[in-house]
Structure formats: C-alpha cells, structure tokens
Amino acid sequence: MPFPEFPPDFRWGVASAAYQVEGAVAEDGRAPSVWDTFCAEPGRVRGGDTGAVATDHYHRYREDVGLLRDLGVGAYRFSISWPRVMPDGVVNAKGLDFYDRLVDELCAAGIAPAATLFHWDTPQALEDAGGWLTRDITGHFADYAAVVGERLGDRVRLWMPLNEPMVVTMFGYALGNHAPGKTLGFEALPAVHHQLLGHGLAVQALRAAGCTGIGIASNHAPVWPASESEVDTEAARSYDTLVNWLFADPILRGRYPVEELAVAMPGPVVADLAVISTPLDFYGINYYQPALVGASTSDDAEVAGALLPPGLPFAPRPITGYPTTDFGWAVVPDGLRQTVQMFRDRYGDALPPLYITESGCSYHDPDPVDGRVPDADRIAYHDGHLRALAQAMAEGADVRGYFAWSATDNFEWAEGYRERFGLVHVDYASQVRTPKDSYHWYRDVIAGRAV
Ligand code: FCB
C-alpha cells in the first residue's frame, strides 16, 4: 500500500520533556523537582539512573535544534521546567532566558515551538507543601503559566499546560512508581481535580497573556474487555471511566463522568468545572497501546499486588497476538484510530481539532556502526500508526498533526536510560547523537517522499 497523503498544513513534529533531556539540574538557579528527589531514593529508578545530565540538552540545544531542522519537522514539542523558571513563586530570570533562547533558535530554524508547562517535574518545595493534593498549587501553576505566556506567547504556537494528568495521578500519587512516590490508592483523587483546575486556570492565564493554540496532552487508549462476559465488560467500563473520561469529560463536557467521582472531589466542584472546561483550541492525545481489562480475580491480587491497590474491580491483562516493543508494550496501530474514533463518538461537535501529541516505541537499538543505527521496528511502528491515523482522518477526524515520541533517546522515568524511544541515538558517555534509520525515514515522510 502506498504511504497515505496528509494535508499540506499537517504539522509533523517530535516531542520531548525537560527532565528527560535537559540535565543541568543545579544550574542557573534551577531548584529541585520531585524527580530529582525520587531519583535520589535507592531502588526507585532502574540502575540508579537520574536526570542530572540526561542528554545535556540544556547545553546542546543548538545542536539538537539543528537535527530537528535537518529532519524537516514543522513543530517541536518540548516542556518548560517549572523548577527552573519559578522555583518558589519568584521568577528565575536565567531559567526563563533559556526557553527564550530555545524558542528563538526554533523560530530561526522554521520550527513552530509547542510548549508543555508541566511534564511531571513539580518543584519540590510545592510538593513539600502537599503538591497536587492541595488546592494551593493551582494558583502557583496559574502564576507560572502567566509568566511564561507573557514572555513566549509571541512565538510559541501550541500550548499544553499539562502532560498526562492520569499518569501523574496513578503512578505518582496512587501507586507510587513515579515521583512523588505516594501510594494513596483512591485517596489520590484530589490530584485529579487539582491538576484539572490547574489546567483550566493556566488556560485562562495563557489567554489573558495573548497566547493562542491552547490545548492539553493527555494519554488515552481504547479499553478492550478481556472477554464478552458481563463481569469483564463491566470491569473494562470502570477502567475506561477512570483512565479516559475522568480526565477528558471535565475538560470537554464540564462534568465528571459519574456522580460518585464528582462527589469524591474536593470542592467547590461545580464552580471549578466551569474553569476546567474553558474552551480549548485543540485536544492532544498521547497514544501508545490499548488496555485489555478483565474483572479482578484472587490470582490478580498476587500478581499485581505490588502494583495495584487492593480492592479494585478490574485488572489489566497482557495483550496477546500483537508484536511487542522491547519495553513490552503491544504494537497496535489500529488502537490509535480507535482512540480518535472514541473521542469523536463521545464528544461529537464539542470536540476541538485533535493533535497526536505523542506516539512512539522503545527498542534496545544497537550502538551505531559507521554512523548508522538500523531500527526497522521503529520505522514499522510509526509507519503503522501514521497509516491508522490517515484512516481515522479519511473517516472524518480533524487531526492537525503528529508528534513522534521522541526526538532523541532520553531518560525514561523509572526505567532510566535502558528504554530508547528516540529517532536519534544518544551515546550517554560521549553525548554523541547519531540519527537512526527511523530519522531518515521520518524525514522522507515529512518531505512527502515516503513509500
Ligand atoms: C509518556 C510520557 C513521556 C514518555 C513516553 C514514553 O507517558 O509522556 O514522557 O515517557 O510516555
């Protein structure tokens, strides 16, 4: 099948996040974030890896933007480090200057800057005061959004106040395998409401600063019932409500998906929902793999005991019959089409234009030989997902762009540096960057030369 055609103004992009690439964690007035703290705790991150140096992007951003320019992307999604810019409520001029330089460099390369404001690196000082469990943090977040919006709003084309609030809630506060490492189970629900409120206030602050192109980057996936039985179908429905609609409904419909969840939130919920549902210019979906979910059994308690809080009515099951990445994630390109379709079905005309703000795969690529890194599996991943996206668009979806995760290999959170998602290989000892075969392939896609 020939490679599908995308509209001429389709935005081809790549994505990254501050803590995963920047390093320079103690430079130019940056204060610690929850991820610095988490990485310093023994046993939290594979191999004791930390983001202290990462890909040294803070010092090598010019080289990295040069790679993006040669790739031909129209947009670069990066995140701004809150603890670099506003560590304790006061603006750190040197931190903000870095993003000013990065944005200028991107503009000079003809690349539209797309900025995330919070990609998981909460300033440690705010976490010490209760973090996303408190209402207070939402005001701090709005102040930070205003500062960044005023400085960069003339050049940044797309804004995403939050990245994946579901992951922050589930892994950071409910299960504890991400920073800040809390194991609160359902007591983590305030983190949902406060992130959503922070999102709404930040959207308003950005608008007030004259910014345009405001959305979110939220992870979503189709939830497949493990069988047709009533219990499995019901379990899949509960899971779907919690991981997809708990986050999207308040933003796109101004209400929580079920009343039990609304009443569990710290209030004033109705007034907050009016802020949370401030209209967006786009909705960004991060997609990696579907979820297969069944009713939990006593076996699950043993298998998943360490990961899932007790008493949940559902349990994720391994997806079989599809290839998996080296990270063990199922490769299901049609899941991207299904995700887009489920948003269209649920929200109809209330759905703003979509972006795929992340999609990608980790393979444990070989070291470069003669300047080459063959990564046919990664090419197959993006090829398949772009074809699925083209199909969704042919079915009527209004999708404006695709951001491959990620530009370069980087620090993959609790998995450290073992997982490699980049189109560009990074040798962490020398910081040498080597474009992989997938980089050359993506360049051809963008140039309209893909086969
Ligand atoms: C997403 C994150 C991103 C990256 C990819 C693999 O959940 O937003 O930072 O780690 O997964």
Residues whose N, C-alpha, C, O or C-beta is under 5 A from the ligand:
A	BS01	FCB	A17 E164
